[in-house]
Amino acid sequence: LSKIEWHTFTGCVNLKKVSIPVSVTKIVGESFFGCMRLEHIYYGGTMKQWKAIDKDKSLMHSWNKNTGKYVVHCTDGDLKK
């Protein structure tokens, strides 16, 4: 798995946690749209690797639009939304 596509988790209103492997290099717009209860993203790499992932951050199509206040758990620490 190298890319999380458009609307992969859209509408998963009860999604609280998800694991993303280090092989992911791109997260496309609105992948997690409306995941209001999202609390934890478990990422298989470091914080630096997470930040390097190509993520759609546009205001209209942000990858994490309308999500909860999640924490990204990396191998070397945590990042808050």
mmCIF file of the N, C-alpha and C atoms, coordinates in Angstrom:
data_MODEL
# 
_entry.id   MODEL 
# 
loop_
_atom_site.group_PDB 
_atom_site.id 
_atom_site.type_symbol 
_atom_site.label_atom_id 
_atom_site.label_alt_id 
_atom_site.label_comp_id 
_atom_site.label_asym_id 
_atom_site.label_entity_id 
_atom_site.label_seq_id 
_atom_site.pdbx_PDB_ins_code 
_atom_site.Cartn_x 
_atom_site.Cartn_y 
_atom_site.Cartn_z 
_atom_site.occupancy 
_atom_site.B_iso_or_equiv 
_atom_site.pdbx_formal_charge 
_atom_site.auth_seq_id 
_atom_site.auth_comp_id 
_atom_site.auth_asym_id 
_atom_site.auth_atom_id 
_atom_site.pdbx_PDB_model_num 
ATOM 1   N N  . LEU A 1 1  ? 0.855   -1.173 0.000  1.00 0.00 ? 1  LEU A N  1 
ATOM 2   C CA . LEU A 1 1  ? 0.000   0.000  0.000  1.00 0.00 ? 1  LEU A CA 1 
ATOM 3   C C  . LEU A 1 1  ? 0.894   1.227  0.000  1.00 0.00 ? 1  LEU A C  1 
ATOM 4   N N  . SER A 1 2  ? 0.730   2.066  -1.047 1.00 0.00 ? 2  SER A N  1 
ATOM 5   C CA . SER A 1 2  ? 1.550   3.273  -1.111 1.00 0.00 ? 2  SER A CA 1 
ATOM 6   C C  . SER A 1 2  ? 0.728   4.557  -1.083 1.00 0.00 ? 2  SER A C  1 
ATOM 7   N N  . LYS A 1 3  ? -0.582  4.440  -1.315 1.00 0.00 ? 3  LYS A N  1 
ATOM 8   C CA . LYS A 1 3  ? -1.413  5.641  -1.368 1.00 0.00 ? 3  LYS A CA 1 
ATOM 9   C C  . LYS A 1 3  ? -2.789  5.341  -0.768 1.00 0.00 ? 3  LYS A C  1 
ATOM 10  N N  . ILE A 1 4  ? -3.303  6.295  0.007  1.00 0.00 ? 4  ILE A N  1 
ATOM 11  C CA . ILE A 1 4  ? -4.675  6.221  0.502  1.00 0.00 ? 4  ILE A CA 1 
ATOM 12  C C  . ILE A 1 4  ? -5.491  7.118  -0.417 1.00 0.00 ? 4  ILE A C  1 
ATOM 13  N N  . GLU A 1 5  ? -6.429  6.515  -1.123 1.00 0.00 ? 5  GLU A N  1 
ATOM 14  C CA . GLU A 1 5  ? -7.184  7.186  -2.185 1.00 0.00 ? 5  GLU A CA 1 
ATOM 15  C C  . GLU A 1 5  ? -8.293  8.102  -1.659 1.00 0.00 ? 5  GLU A C  1 
ATOM 16  N N  . TRP A 1 6  ? -8.865  8.878  -2.579 1.00 0.00 ? 6  TRP A N  1 
ATOM 17  C CA . TRP A 1 6  ? -10.004 9.753  -2.302 1.00 0.00 ? 6  TRP A CA 1 
ATOM 18  C C  . TRP A 1 6  ? -11.098 8.980  -1.589 1.00 0.00 ? 6  TRP A C  1 
ATOM 19  N N  . HIS A 1 7  ? -11.624 9.550  -0.536 1.00 0.00 ? 7  HIS A N  1 
ATOM 20  C CA . HIS A 1 7  ? -12.807 9.053  0.170  1.00 0.00 ? 7  HIS A CA 1 
ATOM 21  C C  . HIS A 1 7  ? -12.671 7.623  0.702  1.00 0.00 ? 7  HIS A C  1 
ATOM 22  N N  . THR A 1 8  ? -11.465 7.154  0.932  1.00 0.00 ? 8  THR A N  1 
ATOM 23  C CA . THR A 1 8  ? -11.271 5.789  1.427  1.00 0.00 ? 8  THR A CA 1 
ATOM 24  C C  . THR A 1 8  ? -12.081 5.535  2.688  1.00 0.00 ? 8  THR A C  1 
ATOM 25  N N  . PHE A 1 9  ? -12.035 6.463  3.627  1.00 0.00 ? 9  PHE A N  1 
ATOM 26  C CA . PHE A 1 9  ? -12.743 6.296  4.896  1.00 0.00 ? 9  PHE A CA 1 
ATOM 27  C C  . PHE A 1 9  ? -13.889 7.303  5.061  1.00 0.00 ? 9  PHE A C  1 
ATOM 28  N N  . THR A 1 10 ? -14.271 7.979  4.007  1.00 0.00 ? 10 THR A N  1 
ATOM 29  C CA . THR A 1 10 ? -15.335 8.980  4.082  1.00 0.00 ? 10 THR A CA 1 
ATOM 30  C C  . THR A 1 10 ? -16.611 8.386  4.673  1.00 0.00 ? 10 THR A C  1 
ATOM 31  N N  . GLY A 1 11 ? -17.163 9.105  5.637  1.00 0.00 ? 11 GLY A N  1 
ATOM 32  C CA . GLY A 1 11 ? -18.422 8.679  6.234  1.00 0.00 ? 11 GLY A CA 1 
ATOM 33  C C  . GLY A 1 11 ? -18.301 7.604  7.288  1.00 0.00 ? 11 GLY A C  1 
ATOM 34  N N  . CYS A 1 12 ? -17.095 7.197  7.617  1.00 0.00 ? 12 CYS A N  1 
ATOM 35  C CA . CYS A 1 12 ? -16.891 6.199  8.682  1.00 0.00 ? 12 CYS A CA 1 
ATOM 36  C C  . CYS A 1 12 ? -16.966 6.932  10.023 1.00 0.00 ? 12 CYS A C  1 
ATOM 37  N N  . VAL A 1 13 ? -18.171 7.319  10.392 1.00 0.00 ? 13 VAL A N  1 
ATOM 38  C CA . VAL A 1 13 ? -18.353 8.175  11.562 1.00 0.00 ? 13 VAL A CA 1 
ATOM 39  C C  . VAL A 1 13 ? -17.966 7.507  12.877 1.00 0.00 ? 13 VAL A C  1 
ATOM 40  N N  . ASN A 1 14 ? -17.902 6.199  12.900 1.00 0.00 ? 14 ASN A N  1 
ATOM 41  C CA . ASN A 1 14 ? -17.524 5.492  14.127 1.00 0.00 ? 14 ASN A CA 1 
ATOM 42  C C  . ASN A 1 14 ? -16.059 5.054  14.133 1.00 0.00 ? 14 ASN A C  1 
ATOM 43  N N  . LEU A 1 15 ? -15.300 5.428  13.111 1.00 0.00 ? 15 LEU A N  1 
ATOM 44  C CA . LEU A 1 15 ? -13.879 5.081  13.052 1.00 0.00 ? 15 LEU A CA 1 
ATOM 45  C C  . LEU A 1 15 ? -13.131 5.842  14.139 1.00 0.00 ? 15 LEU A C  1 
ATOM 46  N N  . LYS A 1 16 ? -12.510 5.116  15.049 1.00 0.00 ? 16 LYS A N  1 
ATOM 47  C CA . LYS A 1 16 ? -11.770 5.748  16.142 1.00 0.00 ? 16 LYS A CA 1 
ATOM 48  C C  . LYS A 1 16 ? -10.264 5.617  15.984 1.00 0.00 ? 16 LYS A C  1 
ATOM 49  N N  . LYS A 1 17 ? -9.825  4.549  15.311 1.00 0.00 ? 17 LYS A N  1 
ATOM 50  C CA . LYS A 1 17 ? -8.384  4.372  15.132 1.00 0.00 ? 17 LYS A CA 1 
ATOM 51  C C  . LYS A 1 17 ? -8.113  3.679  13.802 1.00 0.00 ? 17 LYS A C  1 
ATOM 52  N N  . VAL A 1 18 ? -6.941  3.973  13.270 1.00 0.00 ? 18 VAL A N  1 
ATOM 53  C CA . VAL A 1 18 ? -6.521  3.396  12.007 1.00 0.00 ? 18 VAL A CA 1 
ATOM 54  C C  . VAL A 1 18 ? -5.006  3.236  12.036 1.00 0.00 ? 18 VAL A C  1 
ATOM 55  N N  . SER A 1 19 ? -4.515  2.207  11.373 1.00 0.00 ? 19 SER A N  1 
ATOM 56  C CA . SER A 1 19 ? -3.076  1.983  11.241 1.00 0.00 ? 19 SER A CA 1 
ATOM 57  C C  . SER A 1 19 ? -2.662  2.261  9.806  1.00 0.00 ? 19 SER A C  1 
ATOM 58  N N  . ILE A 1 20 ? -1.593  3.013  9.657  1.00 0.00 ? 20 ILE A N  1 
ATOM 59  C CA . ILE A 1 20 ? -1.069  3.345  8.336  1.00 0.00 ? 20 ILE A CA 1 
ATOM 60  C C  . ILE A 1 20 ? 0.369   2.851  8.262  1.00 0.00 ? 20 ILE A C  1 
ATOM 61  N N  . PRO A 1 21 ? 0.666   1.989  7.287  1.00 0.00 ? 21 PRO A N  1 
ATOM 62  C CA . PRO A 1 21 ? 2.035   1.461  7.183  1.00 0.00 ? 21 PRO A CA 1 
ATOM 63  C C  . PRO A 1 21 ? 3.018   2.495  6.662  1.00 0.00 ? 21 PRO A C  1 
ATOM 64  N N  . VAL A 1 22 ? 4.270   2.289  6.944  1.00 0.00 ? 22 VAL A N  1 
ATOM 65  C CA . VAL A 1 22 ? 5.334   3.204  6.526  1.00 0.00 ? 22 VAL A CA 1 
ATOM 66  C C  . VAL A 1 22 ? 5.444   3.266  5.000  1.00 0.00 ? 22 VAL A C  1 
ATOM 67  N N  . SER A 1 23 ? 4.904   2.295  4.298  1.00 0.00 ? 23 SER A N  1 
ATOM 68  C CA . SER A 1 23 ? 4.958   2.275  2.830  1.00 0.00 ? 23 SER A CA 1 
ATOM 69  C C  . SER A 1 23 ? 4.091   3.358  2.186  1.00 0.00 ? 23 SER A C  1 
ATOM 70  N N  . VAL A 1 24 ? 3.154   3.950  2.934  1.00 0.00 ? 24 VAL A N  1 
ATOM 71  C CA . VAL A 1 24 ? 2.289   4.992  2.393  1.00 0.00 ? 24 VAL A CA 1 
ATOM 72  C C  . VAL A 1 24 ? 3.095   6.274  2.178  1.00 0.00 ? 24 VAL A C  1 
ATOM 73  N N  . THR A 1 25 ? 3.032   6.793  0.948  1.00 0.00 ? 25 THR A N  1 
ATOM 74  C CA . THR A 1 25 ? 3.759   8.019  0.609  1.00 0.00 ? 25 THR A CA 1 
ATOM 75  C C  . THR A 1 25 ? 2.824   9.149  0.194  1.00 0.00 ? 25 THR A C  1 
ATOM 76  N N  . LYS A 1 26 ? 1.522   8.845  0.067  1.00 0.00 ? 26 LYS A N  1 
ATOM 77  C CA . LYS A 1 26 ? 0.565   9.868  -0.352 1.00 0.00 ? 26 LYS A CA 1 
ATOM 78  C C  . LYS A 1 26 ? -0.793  9.594  0.284  1.00 0.00 ? 26 LYS A C  1 
ATOM 79  N N  . ILE A 1 27 ? -1.420  10.666 0.812  1.00 0.00 ? 27 ILE A N  1 
ATOM 80  C CA . ILE A 1 27 ? -2.785  10.604 1.333  1.00 0.00 ? 27 ILE A CA 1 
ATOM 81  C C  . ILE A 1 27 ? -3.577  11.645 0.557  1.00 0.00 ? 27 ILE A C  1 
ATOM 82  N N  . VAL A 1 28 ? -4.495  11.155 -0.260 1.00 0.00 ? 28 VAL A N  1 
ATOM 83  C CA . VAL A 1 28 ? -5.241  12.005 -1.186 1.00 0.00 ? 28 VAL A CA 1 
ATOM 84  C C  . VAL A 1 28 ? -6.402  12.700 -0.471 1.00 0.00 ? 28 VAL A C  1 
ATOM 85  N N  . GLY A 1 29 ? -6.873  13.792 -1.031 1.00 0.00 ? 29 GLY A N  1 
ATOM 86  C CA . GLY A 1 29 ? -7.926  14.621 -0.455 1.00 0.00 ? 29 GLY A CA 1 
ATOM 87  C C  . GLY A 1 29 ? -9.158  13.877 0.020  1.00 0.00 ? 29 GLY A C  1 
ATOM 88  N N  . GLU A 1 30 ? -9.650  14.319 1.147  1.00 0.00 ? 30 GLU A N  1 
ATOM 89  C CA . GLU A 1 30 ? -10.869 13.827 1.773  1.00 0.00 ? 30 GLU A CA 1 
ATOM 90  C C  . GLU A 1 30 ? -10.849 12.332 2.070  1.00 0.00 ? 30 GLU A C  1 
ATOM 91  N N  . SER A 1 31 ? -9.665  11.778 2.244  1.00 0.00 ? 31 SER A N  1 
ATOM 92  C CA . SER A 1 31 ? -9.538  10.353 2.580  1.00 0.00 ? 31 SER A CA 1 
ATOM 93  C C  . SER A 1 31 ? -10.254 9.999  3.867  1.00 0.00 ? 31 SER A C  1 
ATOM 94  N N  . PHE A 1 32 ? -10.242 10.917 4.818  1.00 0.00 ? 32 PHE A N  1 
ATOM 95  C CA . PHE A 1 32 ? -10.857 10.673 6.129  1.00 0.00 ? 32 PHE A CA 1 
ATOM 96  C C  . PHE A 1 32 ? -12.016 11.644 6.393  1.00 0.00 ? 32 PHE A C  1 
ATOM 97  N N  . PHE A 1 33 ? -12.623 12.169 5.328  1.00 0.00 ? 33 PHE A N  1 
ATOM 98  C CA . PHE A 1 33 ? -13.681 13.165 5.456  1.00 0.00 ? 33 PHE A CA 1 
ATOM 99  C C  . PHE A 1 33 ? -14.827 12.664 6.348  1.00 0.00 ? 33 PHE A C  1 
ATOM 100 N N  . GLY A 1 34 ? -15.147 13.450 7.361  1.00 0.00 ? 34 GLY A N  1 
ATOM 101 C CA . GLY A 1 34 ? -16.275 13.133 8.222  1.00 0.00 ? 34 GLY A CA 1 
ATOM 102 C C  . GLY A 1 34 ? -16.014 12.087 9.289  1.00 0.00 ? 34 GLY A C  1 
ATOM 103 N N  . CYS A 1 35 ? -14.778 11.705 9.487  1.00 0.00 ? 35 CYS A N  1 
ATOM 104 C CA . CYS A 1 35 ? -14.446 10.743 10.552 1.00 0.00 ? 35 CYS A CA 1 
ATOM 105 C C  . CYS A 1 35 ? -14.348 11.520 11.868 1.00 0.00 ? 35 CYS A C  1 
ATOM 106 N N  . MET A 1 36 ? -15.494 11.961 12.345 1.00 0.00 ? 36 MET A N  1 
ATOM 107 C CA . MET A 1 36 ? -15.584 12.865 13.492 1.00 0.00 ? 36 MET A CA 1 
ATOM 108 C C  . MET A 1 36 ? -15.058 12.255 14.793 1.00 0.00 ? 36 MET A C  1 
ATOM 109 N N  . ARG A 1 37 ? -15.054 10.947 14.898 1.00 0.00 ? 37 ARG A N  1 
ATOM 110 C CA . ARG A 1 37 ? -14.623 10.291 16.139 1.00 0.00 ? 37 ARG A CA 1 
ATOM 111 C C  . ARG A 1 37 ? -13.185 9.774  16.065 1.00 0.00 ? 37 ARG A C  1 
ATOM 112 N N  . LEU A 1 38 ? -12.486 10.102 14.991 1.00 0.00 ? 38 LEU A N  1 
ATOM 113 C CA . LEU A 1 38 ? -11.109 9.640  14.838 1.00 0.00 ? 38 LEU A CA 1 
ATOM 114 C C  . LEU A 1 38 ? -10.249 10.177 15.975 1.00 0.00 ? 38 LEU A C  1 
ATOM 115 N N  . GLU A 1 39 ? -9.618  9.268  16.710 1.00 0.00 ? 39 GLU A N  1 
ATOM 116 C CA . GLU A 1 39 ? -8.792  9.639  17.863 1.00 0.00 ? 39 GLU A CA 1 
ATOM 117 C C  . GLU A 1 39 ? -7.325  9.268  17.694 1.00 0.00 ? 39 GLU A C  1 
ATOM 118 N N  . HIS A 1 40 ? -7.053  8.140  17.009 1.00 0.00 ? 40 HIS A N  1 
ATOM 119 C CA . HIS A 1 40 ? -5.689  7.623  16.930 1.00 0.00 ? 40 HIS A CA 1 
ATOM 120 C C  . HIS A 1 40 ? -5.347  7.166  15.517 1.00 0.00 ? 40 HIS A C  1 
ATOM 121 N N  . ILE A 1 41 ? -4.215  7.651  15.029 1.00 0.00 ? 41 ILE A N  1 
ATOM 122 C CA . ILE A 1 41 ? -3.624  7.151  13.791 1.00 0.00 ? 41 ILE A CA 1 
ATOM 123 C C  . ILE A 1 41 ? -2.294  6.537  14.193 1.00 0.00 ? 41 ILE A C  1 
ATOM 124 N N  . TYR A 1 42 ? -2.149  5.259  13.965 1.00 0.00 ? 42 TYR A N  1 
ATOM 125 C CA . TYR A 1 42 ? -0.907  4.553  14.278 1.00 0.00 ? 42 TYR A CA 1 
ATOM 126 C C  . TYR A 1 42 ? -0.109  4.439  12.987 1.00 0.00 ? 42 TYR A C  1 
ATOM 127 N N  . TYR A 1 43 ? 1.013   5.144  12.949 1.00 0.00 ? 43 TYR A N  1 
ATOM 128 C CA . TYR A 1 43 ? 1.851   5.180  11.756 1.00 0.00 ? 43 TYR A CA 1 
ATOM 129 C C  . TYR A 1 43 ? 3.119   4.371  12.003 1.00 0.00 ? 43 TYR A C  1 
ATOM 130 N N  . GLY A 1 44 ? 3.498   3.554  11.035 1.00 0.00 ? 44 GLY A N  1 
ATOM 131 C CA . GLY A 1 44 ? 4.628   2.648  11.191 1.00 0.00 ? 44 GLY A CA 1 
ATOM 132 C C  . GLY A 1 44 ? 6.004   3.261  11.040 1.00 0.00 ? 44 GLY A C  1 
ATOM 133 N N  . GLY A 1 45 ? 6.085   4.558  10.855 1.00 0.00 ? 45 GLY A N  1 
ATOM 134 C CA . GLY A 1 45 ? 7.373   5.229  10.685 1.00 0.00 ? 45 GLY A CA 1 
ATOM 135 C C  . GLY A 1 45 ? 7.581   6.324  11.718 1.00 0.00 ? 45 GLY A C  1 
ATOM 136 N N  . THR A 1 46 ? 8.590   7.134  11.476 1.00 0.00 ? 46 THR A N  1 
ATOM 137 C CA . THR A 1 46 ? 8.956   8.218  12.389 1.00 0.00 ? 46 THR A CA 1 
ATOM 138 C C  . THR A 1 46 ? 8.112   9.469  12.143 1.00 0.00 ? 46 THR A C  1 
ATOM 139 N N  . MET A 1 47 ? 8.224   10.430 13.040 1.00 0.00 ? 47 MET A N  1 
ATOM 140 C CA . MET A 1 47 ? 7.530   11.711 12.863 1.00 0.00 ? 47 MET A CA 1 
ATOM 141 C C  . MET A 1 47 ? 8.010   12.402 11.584 1.00 0.00 ? 47 MET A C  1 
ATOM 142 N N  . LYS A 1 48 ? 9.294   12.343 11.309 1.00 0.00 ? 48 LYS A N  1 
ATOM 143 C CA . LYS A 1 48 ? 9.845   12.959 10.101 1.00 0.00 ? 48 LYS A CA 1 
ATOM 144 C C  . LYS A 1 48 ? 9.248   12.310 8.851  1.00 0.00 ? 48 LYS A C  1 
ATOM 145 N N  . GLN A 1 49 ? 9.115   10.983 8.871  1.00 0.00 ? 49 GLN A N  1 
ATOM 146 C CA . GLN A 1 49 ? 8.522   10.281 7.728  1.00 0.00 ? 49 GLN A CA 1 
ATOM 147 C C  . GLN A 1 49 ? 7.042   10.650 7.573  1.00 0.00 ? 49 GLN A C  1 
ATOM 148 N N  . TRP A 1 50 ? 6.314   10.772 8.691  1.00 0.00 ? 50 TRP A N  1 
ATOM 149 C CA . TRP A 1 50 ? 4.906   11.166 8.628  1.00 0.00 ? 50 TRP A CA 1 
ATOM 150 C C  . TRP A 1 50 ? 4.767   12.543 7.984  1.00 0.00 ? 50 TRP A C  1 
ATOM 151 N N  . LYS A 1 51 ? 5.598   13.469 8.412  1.00 0.00 ? 51 LYS A N  1 
ATOM 152 C CA . LYS A 1 51 ? 5.534   14.822 7.882  1.00 0.00 ? 51 LYS A CA 1 
ATOM 153 C C  . LYS A 1 51 ? 5.895   14.874 6.399  1.00 0.00 ? 51 LYS A C  1 
ATOM 154 N N  . ALA A 1 52 ? 6.705   13.915 5.941  1.00 0.00 ? 52 ALA A N  1 
ATOM 155 C CA . ALA A 1 52 ? 7.138   13.881 4.542  1.00 0.00 ? 52 ALA A CA 1 
ATOM 156 C C  . ALA A 1 52 ? 6.089   13.276 3.605  1.00 0.00 ? 52 ALA A C  1 
ATOM 157 N N  . ILE A 1 53 ? 5.064   12.634 4.151  1.00 0.00 ? 53 ILE A N  1 
ATOM 158 C CA . ILE A 1 53 ? 4.009   12.067 3.312  1.00 0.00 ? 53 ILE A CA 1 
ATOM 159 C C  . ILE A 1 53 ? 3.306   13.190 2.577  1.00 0.00 ? 53 ILE A C  1 
ATOM 160 N N  . ASP A 1 54 ? 3.099   13.000 1.283  1.00 0.00 ? 54 ASP A N  1 
ATOM 161 C CA . ASP A 1 54 ? 2.387   13.980 0.464  1.00 0.00 ? 54 ASP A CA 1 
ATOM 162 C C  . ASP A 1 54 ? 0.907   13.915 0.838  1.00 0.00 ? 54 ASP A C  1 
ATOM 163 N N  . LYS A 1 55 ? 0.432   14.940 1.557  1.00 0.00 ? 55 LYS A N  1 
ATOM 164 C CA . LYS A 1 55 ? -0.958  14.993 2.017  1.00 0.00 ? 55 LYS A CA 1 
ATOM 165 C C  . LYS A 1 55 ? -1.656  16.193 1.384  1.00 0.00 ? 55 LYS A C  1 
ATOM 166 N N  . ASP A 1 56 ? -2.865  15.971 0.890  1.00 0.00 ? 56 ASP A N  1 
ATOM 167 C CA . ASP A 1 56 ? -3.645  17.077 0.336  1.00 0.00 ? 56 ASP A CA 1 
ATOM 168 C C  . ASP A 1 56 ? -4.097  17.955 1.494  1.00 0.00 ? 56 ASP A C  1 
ATOM 169 N N  . LYS A 1 57 ? -3.650  19.189 1.505  1.00 0.00 ? 57 LYS A N  1 
ATOM 170 C CA . LYS A 1 57 ? -3.969  20.113 2.602  1.00 0.00 ? 57 LYS A CA 1 
ATOM 171 C C  . LYS A 1 57 ? -4.792  21.304 2.129  1.00 0.00 ? 57 LYS A C  1 
ATOM 172 N N  . SER A 1 58 ? -5.348  21.221 0.924  1.00 0.00 ? 58 SER A N  1 
ATOM 173 C CA . SER A 1 58 ? -6.145  22.341 0.420  1.00 0.00 ? 58 SER A CA 1 
ATOM 174 C C  . SER A 1 58 ? -7.389  22.521 1.279  1.00 0.00 ? 58 SER A C  1 
ATOM 175 N N  . LEU A 1 59 ? -7.878  23.729 1.367  1.00 0.00 ? 59 LEU A N  1 
ATOM 176 C CA . LEU A 1 59 ? -9.044  24.010 2.199  1.00 0.00 ? 59 LEU A CA 1 
ATOM 177 C C  . LEU A 1 59 ? -10.279 23.246 1.731  1.00 0.00 ? 59 LEU A C  1 
ATOM 178 N N  . MET A 1 60 ? -10.432 23.080 0.440  1.00 0.00 ? 60 MET A N  1 
ATOM 179 C CA . MET A 1 60 ? -11.622 22.401 -0.085 1.00 0.00 ? 60 MET A CA 1 
ATOM 180 C C  . MET A 1 60 ? -11.545 20.892 0.041  1.00 0.00 ? 60 MET A C  1 
ATOM 181 N N  . HIS A 1 61 ? -10.359 20.333 -0.088 1.00 0.00 ? 61 HIS A N  1 
ATOM 182 C CA . HIS A 1 61 ? -10.236 18.877 -0.166 1.00 0.00 ? 61 HIS A CA 1 
ATOM 183 C C  . HIS A 1 61 ? -9.191  18.298 0.793  1.00 0.00 ? 61 HIS A C  1 
ATOM 184 N N  . SER A 1 62 ? -9.021  18.915 1.928  1.00 0.00 ? 62 SER A N  1 
ATOM 185 C CA . SER A 1 62 ? -8.018  18.449 2.885  1.00 0.00 ? 62 SER A CA 1 
ATOM 186 C C  . SER A 1 62 ? -8.227  16.973 3.218  1.00 0.00 ? 62 SER A C  1 
ATOM 187 N N  . TRP A 1 63 ? -7.148  16.255 3.361  1.00 0.00 ? 63 TRP A N  1 
ATOM 188 C CA . TRP A 1 63 ? -7.228  14.806 3.650  1.00 0.00 ? 63 TRP A CA 1 
ATOM 189 C C  . TRP A 1 63 ? -7.926  14.534 4.974  1.00 0.00 ? 63 TRP A C  1 
ATOM 190 N N  . ASN A 1 64 ? -7.848  15.475 5.918  1.00 0.00 ? 64 ASN A N  1 
ATOM 191 C CA . ASN A 1 64 ? -8.422  15.266 7.256  1.00 0.00 ? 64 ASN A CA 1 
ATOM 192 C C  . ASN A 1 64 ? -9.557  16.238 7.560  1.00 0.00 ? 64 ASN A C  1 
ATOM 193 N N  . LYS A 1 65 ? -10.305 16.614 6.552  1.00 0.00 ? 65 LYS A N  1 
ATOM 194 C CA . LYS A 1 65 ? -11.416 17.563 6.712  1.00 0.00 ? 65 LYS A CA 1 
ATOM 195 C C  . LYS A 1 65 ? -12.533 16.930 7.560  1.00 0.00 ? 65 LYS A C  1 
ATOM 196 N N  . ASN A 1 66 ? -13.007 17.687 8.541  1.00 0.00 ? 66 ASN A N  1 
ATOM 197 C CA . ASN A 1 66 ? -14.104 17.249 9.425  1.00 0.00 ? 66 ASN A CA 1 
ATOM 198 C C  . ASN A 1 66 ? -13.772 15.983 10.206 1.00 0.00 ? 66 ASN A C  1 
ATOM 199 N N  . THR A 1 67 ? -12.579 15.919 10.735 1.00 0.00 ? 67 THR A N  1 
ATOM 200 C CA . THR A 1 67 ? -12.193 14.781 11.575 1.00 0.00 ? 67 THR A CA 1 
ATOM 201 C C  . THR A 1 67 ? -12.120 15.211 13.035 1.00 0.00 ? 67 THR A C  1 
ATOM 202 N N  . GLY A 1 68 ? -12.027 14.222 13.899 1.00 0.00 ? 68 GLY A N  1 
ATOM 203 C CA . GLY A 1 68 ? -11.871 14.493 15.323 1.00 0.00 ? 68 GLY A CA 1 
ATOM 204 C C  . GLY A 1 68 ? -10.476 15.006 15.642 1.00 0.00 ? 68 GLY A C  1 
ATOM 205 N N  . LYS A 1 69 ? -10.224 15.208 16.919 1.00 0.00 ? 69 LYS A N  1 
ATOM 206 C CA . LYS A 1 69 ? -8.905  15.654 17.381 1.00 0.00 ? 69 LYS A CA 1 
ATOM 207 C C  . LYS A 1 69 ? -8.043  14.425 17.624 1.00 0.00 ? 69 LYS A C  1 
ATOM 208 N N  . TYR A 1 70 ? -7.438  13.943 16.577 1.00 0.00 ? 70 TYR A N  1 
ATOM 209 C CA . TYR A 1 70 ? -6.661  12.710 16.636 1.00 0.00 ? 70 TYR A CA 1 
ATOM 210 C C  . TYR A 1 70 ? -5.209  12.974 17.032 1.00 0.00 ? 70 TYR A C  1 
ATOM 211 N N  . VAL A 1 71 ? -4.539  11.892 17.399 1.00 0.00 ? 71 VAL A N  1 
ATOM 212 C CA . VAL A 1 71 ? -3.102  11.900 17.657 1.00 0.00 ? 71 VAL A CA 1 
ATOM 213 C C  . VAL A 1 71 ? -2.481  10.901 16.695 1.00 0.00 ? 71 VAL A C  1 
ATOM 214 N N  . VAL A 1 72 ? -1.394  11.296 16.035 1.00 0.00 ? 72 VAL A N  1 
ATOM 215 C CA . VAL A 1 72 ? -0.641  10.383 15.177 1.00 0.00 ? 72 VAL A CA 1 
ATOM 216 C C  . VAL A 1 72 ? 0.481   9.798  16.025 1.00 0.00 ? 72 VAL A C  1 
ATOM 217 N N  . HIS A 1 73 ? 0.438   8.490  16.212 1.00 0.00 ? 73 HIS A N  1 
ATOM 218 C CA . HIS A 1 73 ? 1.444   7.797  17.024 1.00 0.00 ? 73 HIS A CA 1 
ATOM 219 C C  . HIS A 1 73 ? 2.511   7.246  16.071 1.00 0.00 ? 73 HIS A C  1 
ATOM 220 N N  . CYS A 1 74 ? 3.701   7.812  16.145 1.00 0.00 ? 74 CYS A N  1 
ATOM 221 C CA . CYS A 1 74 ? 4.829   7.384  15.318 1.00 0.00 ? 74 CYS A CA 1 
ATOM 222 C C  . CYS A 1 74 ? 5.785   6.561  16.165 1.00 0.00 ? 74 CYS A C  1 
ATOM 223 N N  . THR A 1 75 ? 6.774   5.967  15.544 1.00 0.00 ? 75 THR A N  1 
ATOM 224 C CA . THR A 1 75 ? 7.716   5.127  16.265 1.00 0.00 ? 75 THR A CA 1 
ATOM 225 C C  . THR A 1 75 ? 8.588   5.922  17.240 1.00 0.00 ? 75 THR A C  1 
ATOM 226 N N  . ASP A 1 76 ? 8.711   7.235  17.003 1.00 0.00 ? 76 ASP A N  1 
ATOM 227 C CA . ASP A 1 76 ? 9.567   8.049  17.875 1.00 0.00 ? 76 ASP A CA 1 
ATOM 228 C C  . ASP A 1 76 ? 8.817   9.165  18.597 1.00 0.00 ? 76 ASP A C  1 
ATOM 229 N N  . GLY A 1 77 ? 7.507   9.084  18.644 1.00 0.00 ? 77 GLY A N  1 
ATOM 230 C CA . GLY A 1 77 ? 6.736   10.095 19.377 1.00 0.00 ? 77 GLY A CA 1 
ATOM 231 C C  . GLY A 1 77 ? 5.361   10.307 18.777 1.00 0.00 ? 77 GLY A C  1 
ATOM 232 N N  . ASP A 1 78 ? 4.640   11.278 19.322 1.00 0.00 ? 78 ASP A N  1 
ATOM 233 C CA . ASP A 1 78 ? 3.265   11.540 18.923 1.00 0.00 ? 78 ASP A CA 1 
ATOM 234 C C  . ASP A 1 78 ? 3.118   12.952 18.363 1.00 0.00 ? 78 ASP A C  1 
ATOM 235 N N  . LEU A 1 79 ? 2.196   13.102 17.421 1.00 0.00 ? 79 LEU A N  1 
ATOM 236 C CA . LEU A 1 79 ? 1.861   14.395 16.846 1.00 0.00 ? 79 LEU A CA 1 
ATOM 237 C C  . LEU A 1 79 ? 0.360   14.598 16.995 1.00 0.00 ? 79 LEU A C  1 
ATOM 238 N N  . LYS A 1 80 ? -0.044  15.763 17.483 1.00 0.00 ? 80 LYS A N  1 
ATOM 239 C CA . LYS A 1 80 ? -1.469  16.059 17.646 1.00 0.00 ? 80 LYS A CA 1 
ATOM 240 C C  . LYS A 1 80 ? -1.973  16.854 16.445 1.00 0.00 ? 80 LYS A C  1 
ATOM 241 N N  . LYS A 1 81 ? -3.248  16.673 16.126 1.00 0.00 ? 81 LYS A N  1 
ATOM 242 C CA . LYS A 1 81 ? -3.871  17.424 15.040 1.00 0.00 ? 81 LYS A CA 1 
ATOM 243 C C  . LYS A 1 81 ? -3.830  18.902 15.360 1.00 0.00 ? 81 LYS A C  1 
# 
